[in-house]
C-alpha cells in the first residue's frame, strides 16, 4: 500500500515552511497597539458639544475600524468634514490619554528579532496616527492610512499596498485586528487574520483564530512554524 501523507492541520490555518521568507506582521492601531478609547471618547464629546449632535459615543464606537467619513455617513451626520476637523483637533490635544496595551512593545521587538517585517494598517488619519506610533521604540517598515492611495478598510487596498511596501507575499503575512472590518479587509486581501482578543470588538462568526494577549500572539506565530490562513503550498 503506498505511503499516505499526513492530513493537514485542522481548523482554518495551515503551516507554511520556514523557508518562505520574508514574513510580515501587519497590525491595526486602535485596540491592538494602543488603547485609544479614552481619546476617542473625549474627542466625540467635543463633537457633540460643538455641533449639537445627539449621538452617543456608543453609536460611534460600533463602527470603529472604518474611516471617519464612512462612520459619519453611517451615523447620518450631514457636515462630516466640519465634524472631522473638530474631532481631529481634540483627538490630537488628548492623545496623551492613549495607553499602550501591556506587552505590546516587548512583542514587537520579539517579532523583529525573529525576522518579521512590521507594518501598520489603520483607518486613523496620518496626522493622528504618526504621533501615537512614535511612542514605540520599534521600526514599522510601512504605515498605511486613508491618506494614502486606494480605498480604506474594509477594502483590501491598504493591506495589499502595505505588502507591496514590504516586498512580502500575502501567503507569508498576517493581519492582526480587533473589529469585523479588519477581518473583512484581510479576507478580501487573501491574507491570514488573527483577532486581538485584548481589543475592542468581539470576534465574528465563524470564529477566527484568536490571540488573547500579545504574548499569545507571539507564541502562535513564532512557534515551530508560522501560521497563515487559506490553502497554501
Helices and strands as residue ranges (DSSP letters): E 13-15, E 23-27, E 34-35, H 37-51, H 57-61, H 68-75, H 80-93, G 95-97, E 99-100, H 104-113, E 116-121, H 126-133, E 142-144, H 157-166, G 170-172, E 173-177, H 180-189, E 192-196, E 209-211, H 214-221, E 227-229
